[in-house]
Amino acid sequence: MDLSRSVITEDEDFVRFVADIKRATSIDLSLYKENQMRRRLTTLRLKHGFSSFGEYFAALMSEPRLRNEFLDRMTINVSEFWRNPNRWTVLADKFLPQMLKQSGRLNIWSAACSTGEEPYTLAMILDACGALERTSLLATDIDDGVLAKAKEGSYLERSLRDVPADFRAKYFTAEDGAFRISDKLKKAVRLQKQNLLKDEFATGFDLIVCRNVMIYFTEEAKHDLYGKFARALKPGGILFVGSTEQIFSPGQYGLETADTFFYRRA
């Protein structure tokens, strides 16, 4: 048996799968870190008993359940309210007061929002400082399934572990073993489907929050995205990234470090 030929065939199978997915869905898997993505998708393919990525692709195109599972696995939908609480405190105590002083109305975007914990955290903080009614709050994700969960606004208790007690009492209602977000916050967040790697971005944002997703992309994809995010900000606007996503040489994107994991458009 020619083992080298077997390896090449498996590689070709995956390369063809990546091309087929891009053609059929406009999702470019080549912009994700290959080892992580391939390992994750191989596990998913074998779970369903497909011997090749070619077979798996055919099944994805014919079975919505498998497509939704594929998207969920690909986009790593792990989220919780107030993730890394000290960083949210910096946003609430330092940057939002500055923004409100400079602008009568805020334009904010939560990119790759997953199941909604991030934009709803933003909505709570904005409401607490009396700015929710004068804020346009957009939240986007590529996955229809997680957007549906965000619209539903029902969460398990583990997602609320870092929510301050007063916020928890004010904005959540216990219901059937879960906790439902208040209608006031749900109405304040505009949820929309978007492919960060393909779609054009709106502009004029005071704040863009994109946390814990860039780590899954290639360096080339991250470079392009940071440039797009910078151009989407107003001059002086803030990009808030995750705790493992420090931007080295932010000046190449027209950004400057404003605080740890916060970058300001120059």
C-alpha positions as semicolon CSV with decimal commas, in nm:
position;residue;x (nm);y (nm);z (nm)
1;M;0,000;0,000;0,000
2;D;0,136;0,343;-0,097
3;L;0,092;0,543;0,223
4;S;0,226;0,867;0,071
5;R;-0,038;0,846;-0,199
6;S;-0,305;0,791;0,069
7;V;-0,197;1,107;0,252
8;I;-0,200;1,308;-0,071
9;T;-0,549;1,178;-0,151
10;E;-0,676;1,285;0,191
11;D;-0,521;1,629;0,141
12;E;-0,679;1,662;-0,201
13;D;-1,013;1,555;-0,056
14;F;-0,996;1,834;0,204
15;V;-0,876;2,095;-0,048
16;R;-1,169;2,006;-0,275
17;F;-1,406;2,032;0,023
18;V;-1,278;2,382;0,104
19;A;-1,331;2,487;-0,259
20;D;-1,681;2,333;-0,269
21;I;-1,785;2,505;0,055
22;K;-1,665;2,842;-0,076
23;R;-1,851;2,795;-0,404
24;A;-2,174;2,684;-0,235
25;T;-2,183;2,912;0,070
26;S;-1,925;3,192;0,019
27;I;-1,754;3,074;0,340
28;D;-1,379;3,063;0,280
29;L;-1,235;2,799;0,512
30;S;-0,885;2,872;0,378
31;L;-0,891;3,190;0,589
32;Y;-0,919;2,987;0,909
33;K;-0,617;2,820;1,070
34;E;-0,601;2,493;0,874
35;N;-0,489;2,251;1,145
36;Q;-0,758;2,359;1,389
37;M;-1,032;2,368;1,126
38;R;-0,937;2,041;0,961
39;R;-0,915;1,856;1,292
40;R;-1,253;1,989;1,401
41;L;-1,425;1,905;1,074
42;T;-1,264;1,561;1,050
43;T;-1,408;1,478;1,392
44;L;-1,748;1,598;1,277
45;R;-1,731;1,405;0,949
46;L;-1,633;1,079;1,118
47;K;-1,903;1,124;1,381
48;H;-2,160;1,089;1,105
49;G;-1,983;0,801;0,934
50;F;-1,868;0,972;0,613
51;S;-1,551;0,819;0,470
52;S;-1,448;1,133;0,281
53;F;-1,502;1,508;0,279
54;G;-1,660;1,466;-0,064
55;E;-1,935;1,250;0,087
56;Y;-1,970;1,488;0,378
57;F;-2,010;1,789;0,146
58;A;-2,288;1,615;-0,049
59;A;-2,470;1,546;0,278
60;L;-2,427;1,907;0,395
61;M;-2,594;2,030;0,077
62;S;-2,895;1,805;0,123
63;E;-2,951;1,807;0,500
64;P;-3,013;2,139;0,680
65;R;-2,949;1,975;1,017
66;L;-2,595;1,884;0,915
67;R;-2,536;2,230;0,767
68;N;-2,638;2,398;1,091
69;E;-2,413;2,166;1,290
70;F;-2,125;2,239;1,051
71;L;-2,167;2,615;1,096
72;D;-2,192;2,582;1,472
73;R;-1,872;2,376;1,489
74;M;-1,688;2,601;1,245
75;T;-1,764;2,924;1,429
76;I;-1,687;2,799;1,784
77;N;-1,990;2,946;1,954
78;V;-1,868;2,976;2,311
79;S;-1,988;3,287;2,488
80;E;-2,098;3,422;2,822
81;F;-2,208;3,752;2,972
82;W;-1,938;3,986;3,105
83;R;-1,656;3,766;2,976
84;N;-1,334;3,903;3,132
85;P;-1,529;4,141;3,364
86;N;-1,243;4,383;3,428
87;R;-1,228;4,474;3,058
88;W;-1,601;4,555;3,055
89;T;-1,542;4,776;3,357
90;V;-1,280;4,970;3,161
91;L;-1,529;5,013;2,877
92;A;-1,805;5,130;3,114
93;D;-1,594;5,361;3,330
94;K;-1,345;5,501;3,079
95;F;-1,449;5,480;2,714
96;L;-1,828;5,507;2,715
97;P;-1,827;5,833;2,916
98;Q;-1,577;5,975;2,665
99;M;-1,794;5,868;2,373
100;L;-2,111;6,010;2,527
101;K;-1,938;6,341;2,591
102;Q;-1,834;6,363;2,225
103;S;-2,152;6,238;2,060
104;G;-2,521;6,273;2,131
105;R;-2,595;5,935;1,978
106;L;-2,375;5,624;1,969
107;N;-2,333;5,374;1,687
108;I;-2,206;5,038;1,819
109;W;-2,142;4,701;1,653
110;S;-2,093;4,362;1,817
111;A;-1,923;4,154;1,546
112;A;-1,936;3,772;1,558
113;C;-2,190;3,804;1,838
114;S;-2,265;3,430;1,872
115;T;-2,573;3,363;2,090
116;G;-2,606;3,723;2,205
117;E;-2,429;3,743;2,539
118;E;-2,189;4,011;2,416
119;P;-2,441;4,258;2,267
120;Y;-2,676;4,209;2,561
121;T;-2,387;4,284;2,798
122;L;-2,333;4,604;2,601
123;A;-2,705;4,685;2,624
124;M;-2,703;4,640;3,004
125;I;-2,406;4,871;3,045
126;L;-2,559;5,131;2,813
127;D;-2,890;5,117;2,997
128;A;-2,714;5,157;3,331
129;C;-2,550;5,479;3,214
130;G;-2,873;5,610;3,058
131;A;-2,752;5,582;2,698
132;L;-2,942;5,282;2,560
133;E;-3,221;5,486;2,404
134;R;-2,971;5,697;2,212
135;T;-2,761;5,407;2,086
136;S;-2,787;5,208;1,765
137;L;-2,668;4,860;1,864
138;L;-2,598;4,616;1,580
139;A;-2,501;4,252;1,640
140;T;-2,395;4,019;1,359
141;D;-2,293;3,658;1,309
142;I;-2,255;3,416;1,019
143;D;-2,458;3,139;1,185
144;D;-2,840;3,146;1,155
145;G;-2,867;2,904;1,446
146;V;-2,688;3,124;1,698
147;L;-2,875;3,433;1,577
148;A;-3,202;3,249;1,644
149;K;-3,082;3,170;1,997
150;A;-2,984;3,534;2,047
151;K;-3,332;3,645;1,935
152;E;-3,488;3,398;2,178
153;G;-3,276;3,539;2,462
154;S;-3,288;3,238;2,694
155;Y;-2,968;3,130;2,871
156;L;-2,843;2,866;3,113
157;E;-2,718;2,983;3,449
158;R;-2,353;2,913;3,366
159;S;-2,364;3,193;3,108
160;L;-2,459;3,438;3,383
161;R;-2,183;3,357;3,631
162;D;-2,004;3,692;3,588
163;V;-2,314;3,911;3,567
164;P;-2,321;4,154;3,864
165;A;-2,601;4,068;4,107
166;D;-2,793;4,392;4,051
167;F;-2,784;4,349;3,672
168;R;-2,891;3,988;3,705
169;A;-3,190;4,086;3,917
170;K;-3,289;4,371;3,684
171;Y;-3,246;4,215;3,340
172;F;-3,314;3,840;3,379
173;T;-3,620;3,635;3,467
174;A;-3,596;3,270;3,574
175;E;-3,804;3,055;3,344
176;D;-3,817;2,674;3,302
177;G;-3,466;2,614;3,435
178;A;-3,315;2,898;3,230
179;F;-3,294;3,276;3,245
180;R;-3,467;3,502;2,992
181;I;-3,322;3,840;2,901
182;S;-3,555;4,139;2,938
183;D;-3,761;4,253;2,641
184;K;-3,614;4,601;2,676
185;L;-3,267;4,470;2,594
186;K;-3,391;4,240;2,317
187;K;-3,562;4,531;2,144
188;A;-3,245;4,740;2,169
189;V;-3,026;4,490;1,977
190;R;-3,058;4,459;1,599
191;L;-2,945;4,108;1,499
192;Q;-2,825;4,048;1,144
193;K;-2,645;3,777;0,947
194;Q;-2,297;3,865;0,821
195;N;-1,985;3,694;0,691
196;L;-1,695;3,897;0,831
197;L;-1,448;3,746;0,586
198;K;-1,654;3,830;0,277
199;D;-1,906;4,108;0,336
200;E;-1,847;4,480;0,326
201;F;-1,872;4,663;0,660
202;A;-2,090;4,958;0,746
203;T;-1,902;5,266;0,866
204;G;-1,929;5,540;1,125
205;F;-1,910;5,325;1,439
206;D;-1,813;5,477;1,774
207;L;-1,736;5,129;1,909
208;I;-1,678;4,789;1,752
209;V;-1,657;4,485;1,979
210;C;-1,507;4,172;1,823
211;R;-1,374;3,934;2,085
212;N;-1,243;3,577;2,085
213;V;-1,297;3,505;1,716
214;M;-0,985;3,643;1,546
215;I;-0,772;3,367;1,703
216;Y;-0,927;3,117;1,461
217;F;-0,824;3,307;1,147
218;T;-0,500;3,302;0,951
219;E;-0,260;3,596;0,982
220;E;-0,364;3,714;0,635
221;A;-0,732;3,709;0,727
222;K;-0,665;3,891;1,056
223;H;-0,463;4,157;0,874
224;D;-0,750;4,221;0,632
225;L;-1,010;4,225;0,910
226;Y;-0,822;4,469;1,132
227;G;-0,796;4,705;0,836
228;K;-1,169;4,672;0,766
229;F;-1,257;4,729;1,130
230;A;-1,038;5,039;1,146
231;R;-1,203;5,185;0,836
232;A;-1,548;5,110;0,984
233;L;-1,474;5,323;1,291
234;K;-1,524;5,696;1,318
235;P;-1,204;5,893;1,381
236;G;-1,148;5,843;1,752
237;G;-1,367;5,531;1,757
238;I;-1,270;5,228;1,965
239;L;-1,209;4,863;1,866
240;F;-1,244;4,627;2,165
241;V;-1,086;4,282;2,112
242;G;-1,053;3,962;2,316
243;S;-0,807;3,885;2,593
244;T;-0,588;3,670;2,365
245;E;-0,603;3,903;2,064
246;Q;-0,355;4,183;2,123
247;I;-0,283;4,374;1,800
248;F;0,087;4,413;1,735
249;S;0,184;4,726;1,538
250;P;-0,168;4,874;1,539
251;G;-0,034;5,177;1,356
252;Q;-0,030;4,984;1,028
253;Y;-0,411;4,987;1,043
254;G;-0,442;5,350;1,147
255;L;-0,504;5,245;1,509
256;E;-0,333;5,332;1,835
257;T;-0,340;5,151;2,169
258;A;-0,592;5,317;2,401
259;D;-0,580;5,059;2,683
260;T;-0,518;4,685;2,712
261;F;-0,723;4,524;2,431
262;F;-0,870;4,861;2,327
263;Y;-0,755;5,038;2,011
264;R;-0,849;5,384;1,891
265;R;-0,873;5,494;1,530
266;A;-0,628;5,777;1,484
